[in-house]
């Protein structure tokens, strides 16, 4: 029994190591990221001082990188809550080492994505007018409401399952015990507390799914509720949701591979986890292709002149390289890698995931810019070249994401320790019982 | 004795901070609710699609109230029967 306990303690020590051991790599990483963020802040202050003229936005292209990145980052947020909630709801046991990583992605990128419209405003003080003079008739306000709801729900959904692990950190002693004691909310693992927590997580995991779907549907409405060719499409709602889940899974895979590599979590993040998520990524790639094909086939068949201008701009015009790059990154590369077991190694899955993240960013670019560049009024086709300011703020946003993740892993276990332990103790028997109940035979005695 | 008093005071301070954090959550949710109500009032005043405004608020406000309710339920639940019945955290 003691030997078993010691073995368990040794096994899970790897999950505590990032918190209690700090190598030079951590300080170097944080230092570099902070430097990038400070430079980005300086560039943003410069933008506020000189105005949006320092960006590449102009007439008719009044939305550029900031809106592209807004949609992109919010899309990635679907990684977390949706995947984590759906896997929990479907009692997929392989979810246990993945859910917290996914939930952290959501919380961080939602905050980053939600700030991008403020960057796009030019004058950040104008955001206060949302509170004093907002119009609920506008899809932009629906966006504010739904993103706020999703961010709140995701943060709560991240925090509650962390409580037992926070209590473990409190009980281990060492640094910042007062902080863990504050966050642990008096958890001592009693039967009553376990029931309360389980009930709360169950309610949240059901609640968070429609909220997550509504967020990206509402984001699509800021395009589809206009009459712009290329935007005014009924398919945009589900198309955006599919794209969000797609990019979310890819981002999650990249984060998992990085943490597995840097924190030696091979015992927890096994090839099977990557293969299962890789299969989901493949399914989403095919779904994405189906939606994209439907979208453009409908437009081409209708042959409405303004719609065709936008389509030709993407297919053969200025944006052809970005459009076909998107198809290669989102469909060709992932399908080739993920459809064949031979290529479905961790390296292959990493390549596919990076390709999808790039492809989905290109998809956002292909949605936002071409429709604006081809105005319906008798104006010349617009040209958008993002300035150094916009590139810097994009890189800064990525740096904020990485820093947020690194700092989270410094204070909290990136893999849910208590869920792993629960899995070891109870899941094997539970899964065996469940599978037996599916198989043909006499009805279960308890039914 | 000092250590006991300090521990007691520390526990009280931490509990107060936790209680404040839950209260802040309710301040946030009530703030959002008041904001949405203000937007409905504005839309009725300006005759600016009040139906949509009310429809959105019927969905949004309960979501925020439910989230605050869940957090409160967990906080109260943890501090009610569990405190005096110490067992190790799950998996220990």
Interface residues (C-beta under 8 A of the other chain):
Chain A: X8 X131 X133 X134 X135 X136 X137 X141 X142 X145 X146 X148 X149 X152 X153 X156 X160 X163 X164 X167 X168 X171 X178 X181 X182 X185 X186 X187 X188 X189 X190 X191 X192 X193 X194 X196 X197 X199 X200 X203 X204 X207 X211 X417 X418 X420 X421 X422 X424 X425
Chain B: X10 X14 X15 X17 X18 X21 X28 X32 X35 X36 X38 X39 X40 X42 X43 X48 X49 X52 X53 X56 X57 X60 X63 X64 X66 X67 X70 X71 X73 X74 X75 X77 X78 X79 X80 X81 X82 X83 X85 X86 X87 X88 X89 X90 X91 X92
